[in-house]
């Protein structure tokens, strides 16, 4: 399996776990989630290195760890070795990225943005955009 096929395979499991929470009205958007993803397959785990998997999975945060995950974790039969534990995102929602961050409001020039998005706005302004 190629790198992006592996990433999509893991993302399918994350999406499945989030869909249950959405149906149960725990979250309205995947950006309200910060799941923990446990992976036993070293190749799948390696495919996520250097990738902003939270961005790909459209969540505010994702923790990826090596291991089986708890018995209560969400799994898909077609993707063995991947387990997802749902967690709700914490912090405030950034009005630019819509992701939840603990540092929203930390920049006085951009009080409704995360530090990451405030920096992006500074760079855009410096470039004349």
Secondary structure as the mmCIF struct_conf table of DSSP 4:
data_model
#
loop_
_struct_conf.conf_type_id
_struct_conf.id
_struct_conf.beg_label_comp_id
_struct_conf.beg_label_asym_id
_struct_conf.beg_label_seq_id
_struct_conf.end_label_comp_id
_struct_conf.end_label_asym_id
_struct_conf.end_label_seq_id
HELX_RH_AL_P HELX_RH_AL_P1 UNK A 3 UNK A 23
TURN_TY1_P TURN_TY1_P1 UNK A 24 UNK A 25
BEND BEND1 UNK A 26 UNK A 26
BEND BEND2 UNK A 28 UNK A 29
HELX_RH_3T_P HELX_RH_3T_P1 UNK A 30 UNK A 32
STRN STRN1 UNK A 33 UNK A 33
STRN STRN2 UNK A 36 UNK A 39
HELX_RH_AL_P HELX_RH_AL_P2 UNK A 42 UNK A 47
TURN_TY1_P TURN_TY1_P2 UNK A 48 UNK A 50
BEND BEND3 UNK A 51 UNK A 51
HELX_RH_AL_P HELX_RH_AL_P3 UNK A 53 UNK A 57
TURN_TY1_P TURN_TY1_P3 UNK A 58 UNK A 58
BEND BEND4 UNK A 60 UNK A 60
STRN STRN3 UNK A 63 UNK A 66
BEND BEND5 UNK A 67 UNK A 67
TURN_TY1_P TURN_TY1_P4 UNK A 71 UNK A 72
BEND BEND6 UNK A 73 UNK A 73
STRN STRN4 UNK A 74 UNK A 74
TURN_TY1_P TURN_TY1_P5 UNK A 77 UNK A 78
BEND BEND7 UNK A 79 UNK A 79
TURN_TY1_P TURN_TY1_P6 UNK A 80 UNK A 81
STRN STRN5 UNK A 82 UNK A 85
STRN STRN6 UNK A 88 UNK A 88
BEND BEND8 UNK A 91 UNK A 91
STRN STRN7 UNK A 92 UNK A 93
TURN_TY1_P TURN_TY1_P7 UNK A 95 UNK A 97
STRN STRN8 UNK A 100 UNK A 101
TURN_TY1_P TURN_TY1_P8 UNK A 102 UNK A 105
BEND BEND9 UNK A 107 UNK A 107
HELX_RH_3T_P HELX_RH_3T_P2 UNK A 108 UNK A 110
TURN_TY1_P TURN_TY1_P9 UNK A 111 UNK A 112
BEND BEND10 UNK A 113 UNK A 113
HELX_RH_AL_P HELX_RH_AL_P4 UNK A 115 UNK A 126
TURN_TY1_P TURN_TY1_P10 UNK A 127 UNK A 128
#
